């Protein structure tokens, strides 16, 4: 029973995320940053990046002025299958459209909804 209920939650989360994403027509690019390595000589950190582009529902939750610049905080929904069945991490990046241009957002918080398997991430970003 638990496995069936878990599958139902995962299917519903995927359907809701997909329908909301298509309704709001907000295409984002999610960059998965994996296998970080540090070069001692240069001080640079390099990662293996994989990008995924898909529609996602986005809610702008705060827009403030910070040191003369506008700072926005948004929340978006992502399902694991949209990012290669990976766990979202704080090191990953999200590019999203805002005010006529593409903005790279820093992930601040990830809420993972799960049963026996992960089925939805609520991700808060700042840009």
Backbone as CSV, one residue per row, in Angstrom:
resi,resn,N_x,N_y,N_z,CA_x,CA_y,CA_z,C_x,C_y,C_z
1,UNK,0.821,-1.192,0.000,0.000,0.000,0.000,0.869,1.261,0.000
2,UNK,1.922,1.273,0.852,2.776,2.463,0.926,3.431,2.752,-0.417
3,UNK,3.877,1.696,-1.120,4.499,1.886,-2.427,3.535,2.454,-3.449
4,UNK,2.275,2.007,-3.425,1.265,2.518,-4.347,0.948,3.981,-4.060
5,UNK,0.840,4.329,-2.784,0.564,5.711,-2.398,1.726,6.615,-2.771
6,UNK,2.928,6.140,-2.570,4.121,6.895,-2.934,4.160,7.151,-4.435
7,UNK,3.842,6.130,-5.231,3.801,6.294,-6.687,2.728,7.297,-7.083
8,UNK,1.578,7.257,-6.410,0.498,8.211,-6.691,0.962,9.639,-6.414
9,UNK,1.623,9.877,-5.257,2.127,11.208,-4.932,3.118,11.689,-5.985
10,UNK,4.014,10.799,-6.404,5.014,11.171,-7.399,4.345,11.535,-8.722
11,UNK,3.372,10.747,-9.157,2.667,11.022,-10.417,1.900,12.338,-10.349
12,UNK,1.242,12.592,-9.224,0.477,13.838,-9.061,1.427,15.032,-9.060
13,UNK,2.538,14.941,-8.341,3.510,16.038,-8.291,4.046,16.346,-9.691
14,UNK,4.360,15.318,-10.473,4.848,15.523,-11.834,3.797,16.207,-12.694
15,UNK,2.540,15.770,-12.570,1.473,16.342,-13.380,1.213,17.805,-13.003
16,UNK,1.151,18.096,-11.704,0.919,19.477,-11.255,2.056,20.380,-11.705
17,UNK,3.297,19.949,-11.501,4.443,20.755,-11.906,4.428,21.011,-13.403
18,UNK,4.121,19.986,-14.187,4.108,20.118,-15.648,3.013,21.073,-16.103
19,UNK,1.805,20.907,-15.558,0.692,21.758,-15.975,0.898,23.212,-15.555
20,UNK,1.386,23.440,-14.348,1.655,24.811,-13.920,2.782,25.422,-14.739
21,UNK,3.831,24.650,-14.986,4.954,25.140,-15.792,4.530,25.524,-17.190
22,UNK,3.692,24.702,-17.819,3.202,25.007,-19.162,2.253,26.197,-19.150
23,UNK,1.442,26.324,-18.108,0.493,27.436,-18.004,1.213,28.767,-17.891
24,UNK,2.264,28.804,-17.087,2.994,30.048,-16.880,4.065,30.266,-17.936
25,UNK,4.333,29.266,-18.765,5.303,29.350,-19.860,6.632,29.954,-19.425
26,UNK,7.155,29.505,-18.317,8.435,29.997,-17.833,9.478,28.913,-18.047
27,UNK,10.302,29.123,-19.057,11.342,28.144,-19.351,12.589,28.480,-18.535
28,UNK,13.081,27.503,-17.799,14.297,27.700,-17.016,15.378,26.742,-17.505
29,UNK,16.610,27.082,-17.199,17.731,26.188,-17.448,18.334,25.847,-16.097
30,UNK,18.334,24.562,-15.780,18.874,24.062,-14.526,20.246,23.479,-14.831
31,UNK,21.276,23.968,-14.171,22.628,23.468,-14.377,23.044,22.640,-13.167
32,UNK,23.210,21.356,-13.400,23.630,20.411,-12.362,25.146,20.436,-12.291
33,UNK,25.692,20.790,-11.135,27.140,20.879,-10.949,27.585,19.664,-10.147
34,UNK,28.392,18.813,-10.775,28.817,17.560,-10.134,30.332,17.430,-10.167
35,UNK,30.849,16.528,-9.376,32.271,16.177,-9.327,33.187,17.394,-9.208
36,UNK,33.015,18.208,-8.162,33.911,19.365,-8.035,35.345,18.935,-7.758
37,UNK,36.287,19.675,-8.348,37.701,19.420,-8.063,38.403,20.764,-7.886
38,UNK,39.359,20.786,-7.000,40.082,22.010,-6.660,41.494,21.943,-7.212
39,UNK,41.873,22.974,-7.962,43.221,23.074,-8.507,44.045,23.917,-7.533
40,UNK,44.982,23.284,-6.845,45.790,23.951,-5.830,46.625,25.078,-6.431
41,UNK,47.143,24.874,-7.629,48.018,25.865,-8.254,47.271,27.153,-8.607
42,UNK,46.054,27.026,-9.119,45.312,28.213,-9.558,44.265,28.667,-8.547
43,UNK,43.876,27.786,-7.636,42.826,28.126,-6.669,41.425,28.025,-7.249
44,UNK,41.307,27.454,-8.438,40.007,27.362,-9.113,39.303,26.043,-8.788
45,UNK,38.010,26.117,-8.670,37.187,24.920,-8.508,36.470,24.679,-9.836
46,UNK,36.593,23.474,-10.352,35.900,23.129,-11.594,34.885,22.032,-11.305
47,UNK,33.819,22.021,-12.098,32.775,21.016,-11.950,32.425,20.448,-13.319
48,UNK,31.780,19.305,-13.301,31.215,18.730,-14.515,29.767,19.188,-14.556
49,UNK,29.420,20.003,-15.553,28.085,20.593,-15.622,27.203,19.870,-16.623
50,UNK,25.956,19.637,-16.227,24.937,19.092,-17.114,23.750,20.036,-17.051
51,UNK,23.241,20.455,-18.218,22.120,21.393,-18.219,20.832,20.703,-18.653
52,UNK,19.744,21.151,-18.046,18.399,20.677,-18.357,17.524,21.910,-18.555
53,UNK,16.759,21.940,-19.637,15.870,23.063,-19.910,14.439,22.556,-19.923
54,UNK,13.562,23.231,-19.172,12.164,22.804,-19.061,11.319,23.953,-18.524
55,UNK,10.002,23.814,-18.635,9.069,24.791,-18.079,8.868,24.502,-16.602
56,UNK,8.838,25.558,-15.800,8.638,25.401,-14.360,7.802,26.560,-13.833
57,UNK,6.899,26.276,-12.903,6.161,27.371,-12.269,7.085,28.132,-11.323
58,UNK,7.052,29.473,-11.433,7.897,30.331,-10.603,7.018,31.351,-9.901
59,UNK,7.289,31.546,-8.622,6.588,32.553,-7.832,7.641,33.512,-7.279
60,UNK,7.541,34.790,-7.653,8.430,35.796,-7.075,7.854,36.111,-5.694
61,UNK,8.628,35.859,-4.642,8.074,36.039,-3.296,8.556,37.316,-2.617
62,UNK,9.702,37.853,-3.025,10.196,39.104,-2.450,11.028,39.833,-3.494
63,UNK,10.835,41.142,-3.602,11.716,41.997,-4.391,12.116,43.157,-3.495
64,UNK,13.404,43.288,-3.224,13.936,44.322,-2.339,15.074,45.053,-3.014
65,UNK,15.392,46.216,-2.462,16.579,46.930,-2.900,17.696,46.624,-1.908
66,UNK,18.834,46.229,-2.440,19.986,45.898,-1.613,21.189,46.655,-2.172
67,UNK,21.710,47.624,-1.420,22.884,48.414,-1.822,22.689,49.047,-3.200
68,UNK,21.500,49.550,-3.458,21.217,50.213,-4.720,20.840,49.287,-5.868
69,UNK,20.772,47.982,-5.613,20.423,47.009,-6.636,19.168,46.252,-6.218
70,UNK,18.379,45.852,-7.200,17.191,45.055,-6.908,17.601,43.617,-6.672
71,UNK,17.095,43.038,-5.574,17.347,41.638,-5.256,15.999,40.935,-5.182
72,UNK,15.860,39.858,-5.924,14.598,39.125,-5.991,14.771,37.731,-5.415
73,UNK,13.739,37.285,-4.730,13.700,35.917,-4.230,12.499,35.240,-4.856
74,UNK,12.704,34.053,-5.377,11.624,33.319,-6.044,11.599,31.878,-5.550
75,UNK,10.450,31.259,-5.736,10.287,29.845,-5.395,9.814,29.133,-6.660
76,UNK,10.374,27.969,-6.926,9.938,27.194,-8.081,9.831,25.723,-7.756
77,UNK,9.055,25.020,-8.577,8.831,23.583,-8.409,9.597,22.819,-9.474
78,UNK,10.321,21.782,-9.029,11.073,20.928,-9.940,10.846,19.484,-9.512
79,UNK,10.668,18.598,-10.482,10.560,17.175,-10.164,11.883,16.494,-10.526
80,UNK,12.236,15.419,-9.823,13.534,14.772,-10.056,13.789,14.376,-11.510
81,UNK,12.757,13.908,-12.217,12.973,13.477,-13.598,13.399,14.627,-14.507
82,UNK,13.078,15.868,-14.144,13.467,17.011,-14.967,14.956,17.319,-14.866
83,UNK,15.601,16.841,-13.812,17.032,17.102,-13.627,17.815,15.789,-13.582
84,UNK,17.412,14.865,-14.438,18.135,13.607,-14.602,18.025,12.674,-13.415
85,UNK,16.905,12.752,-12.686,16.688,11.944,-11.475,17.793,12.163,-10.442
86,UNK,18.264,13.397,-10.353,19.269,13.779,-9.363,18.615,14.528,-8.211
87,UNK,19.287,14.550,-7.078,18.880,15.384,-5.947,19.345,16.805,-6.244
88,UNK,18.464,17.786,-6.101,18.866,19.183,-6.247,19.849,19.533,-5.132
89,UNK,20.870,20.342,-5.448,21.857,20.747,-4.441,22.035,22.258,-4.456
90,UNK,22.579,22.789,-3.387,22.812,24.226,-3.285,23.885,24.701,-4.266
91,UNK,24.733,23.800,-4.757,25.787,24.179,-5.704,25.251,24.344,-7.130
92,UNK,24.088,23.772,-7.419,23.516,23.866,-8.756,23.098,25.311,-9.037
93,UNK,22.860,25.625,-10.313,22.441,26.968,-10.707,21.182,26.889,-11.547
94,UNK,20.395,27.952,-11.492,19.180,28.055,-12.291,19.206,29.388,-13.026
95,UNK,18.980,29.340,-14.331,18.833,30.560,-15.135,17.364,30.701,-15.472
96,UNK,16.835,31.922,-15.258,15.414,32.151,-15.504,15.199,33.530,-16.095
97,UNK,14.105,33.696,-16.840,13.836,35.006,-17.423,13.235,35.948,-16.382
98,UNK,13.690,37.216,-16.409,13.119,38.227,-15.526,13.363,39.595,-16.148
99,UNK,12.321,40.379,-16.281,12.400,41.746,-16.805,13.113,41.804,-18.161
100,UNK,12.812,40.846,-19.018,13.322,40.868,-20.381,14.714,40.307,-20.594
101,UNK,15.325,39.736,-19.555,16.639,39.135,-19.750,16.758,37.866,-18.915
102,UNK,17.787,37.086,-19.199,18.022,35.852,-18.465,18.880,36.170,-17.244
103,UNK,18.469,35.678,-16.095,19.193,35.909,-14.845,19.659,34.581,-14.264
104,UNK,20.881,34.543,-13.771,21.383,33.358,-13.088,21.066,33.508,-11.611
105,UNK,20.388,32.504,-11.069,19.933,32.556,-9.684,20.739,31.595,-8.819
106,UNK,20.978,32.003,-7.590,21.671,31.184,-6.589,20.624,30.452,-5.763
107,UNK,20.779,29.149,-5.640,19.843,28.355,-4.842,20.139,28.597,-3.364
108,UNK,19.102,29.002,-2.617,19.242,29.268,-1.179,18.680,28.158,-0.310
109,UNK,17.617,27.501,-0.784,16.946,26.508,0.047,16.257,25.493,-0.858
110,UNK,16.282,24.235,-0.433,15.625,23.156,-1.174,14.755,22.384,-0.192
111,UNK,13.459,22.323,-0.469,12.541,21.502,0.322,12.239,20.257,-0.498
112,UNK,12.559,19.100,0.045,12.362,17.841,-0.656,11.123,17.152,-0.115
113,UNK,10.181,16.855,-1.000,8.984,16.118,-0.619,9.162,14.690,-1.106
114,UNK,8.974,13.753,-0.170,9.258,12.365,-0.510,8.458,11.413,0.351
115,UNK,8.346,10.206,-0.163,7.837,9.063,0.573,8.977,8.067,0.536
116,UNK,8.774,6.955,-0.151,9.874,6.015,-0.363,10.808,6.510,-1.458
117,UNK,10.352,7.502,-2.216,11.158,8.101,-3.269,10.875,9.598,-3.304
118,UNK,11.823,10.370,-3.836,11.618,11.813,-3.939,10.669,12.086,-5.087
119,UNK,9.737,13.043,-4.865,8.822,13.343,-5.954,8.658,14.818,-6.255
120,UNK,9.168,15.727,-5.411,9.056,17.151,-5.709,10.083,17.929,-4.914
121,UNK,10.687,18.934,-5.565,11.571,19.878,-4.889,10.951,21.262,-4.987
122,UNK,10.829,21.942,-3.865,10.460,23.354,-3.842,11.785,24.081,-3.607
123,UNK,12.213,24.855,-4.591,13.537,25.475,-4.549,13.374,26.996,-4.441
124,UNK,14.059,27.582,-3.448,14.054,29.038,-3.300,15.386,29.567,-3.837
125,UNK,15.302,30.566,-4.709,16.493,31.142,-5.333,16.515,32.646,-5.115
126,UNK,17.701,33.215,-5.202,17.868,34.671,-5.147,18.644,35.091,-6.386
127,UNK,18.234,36.233,-6.955,18.921,36.758,-8.139,18.793,38.262,-8.187
